Amino acid sequence: MTTGLFVSAMRTGVPLVAGWLLTLAVRAGVEIDSATVVGAVTVAIALGYYLVFRLLEVVGERLPGTFLQNLAGLFLGWARPPAYPKFEALEPVDGARYLGGDSTSG
């Protein structure tokens, strides 16, 4: 379970760092005075970065072999998408029964 959390964190963190680095590279040649604009550009670039490599990963899942999927995954911080355990949905709990009340009384 901890491995899944680590993998998810890496797959979120690496695109954010990449977006920040790409923003710094773009900003090196352009003077931007507004912190809001810089923040928006960082988020937009990070989102674009993530979407490009996540889409390549999805395409790689459908192609024979795993090269494209693993390559795209590496650019997201982990070679494979995280595998989360399956769980069964539980039935709703009748709170009145546990609080000492009768669920049929109004």
N, C-alpha and C positions, 0 to 999 in steps of 0.2 A: 504494500500500500504506500509506503514512503517513497519507493522508487517511482510510482506513478505521479506523485506530487512533485518530486524533483524534476522529472521529465517535463511535466506541464510547465513548471516554473522556467526551465531552460528554454522551452519552445515559445514562451512569452517574452522572456528577458532578452534573448539574442536578437529578435527582430527590433525590439525597442532600442537596444544599444546600436544596432546597425542603422536604424533611422536617425538616431542622434548623430552618429559619425558621418552619415551622408549629408545631414543638415549642416554640420560643421564644414564639410568639404564645399558645399554650395555657398555657404555664407562667407567662406574665405575670400571669394572674389566679389561679393555683393555686400554693401553696407545696409544693414537692417536695424532700424532704431527701435522698433516696437517688440517688446517681449511677447506680446500676444501673438503677433505674426510668427515669430520664431517658434513658439509653442505649437501653433496650428500646423506650420510646415513640418515640424518634427513628427507630430502625430500622423499627418497625411503620408509622409514618406515611410514611416514605420508600418502603417497599415498597407500601403502599396507593396512594400517589401514582403510583408507576411503573406499577402494574397497571392503574389506572383509565385513564391516558393511553395505555398500550400496547394495552389492549383497544379503546379508541376508535380507535386507529390501525389495528388489525386490521379492525375493522368498516368503517372508511373505505376500506380496500383492496378490500372487497367491494362497496361502493356505487359508482354511477356518479359520475365526477368525483373530484377529489383534495382537496377543501376540508377535510373532516373529518380525513383522514389527515395533511395538512399542518398543520392546527391542533393536533392532538394531538402531532404530532412536534415542533412548536415548544415545547410545554410539557415535552418531554423533552430539549430542548437542540439539536435539529437537525430540520429540516423533513421529512427522509426517513429511513427505516431505512437503515443502512449496507449496502452491497452488497459481499460478500466474494467474491473470485475462486474459481472452481471449480477443483478439482485432482483428479488421478487417483490412485487408490491404487496404491502400488508393491508389487511382489512382495516377500515376506520374504527377508531376506539370510541365507545360510548362513554363519555366523561361522567355522566350522571351516575352510572353504575359504580364507578370508582369513588365518587364523592358521597356515596350513601343515599343518594336520591333515587327516586323511581323514574325511569325514562318515560313511563306512560302518563305520569301525572302532569298537570299543566299549571 
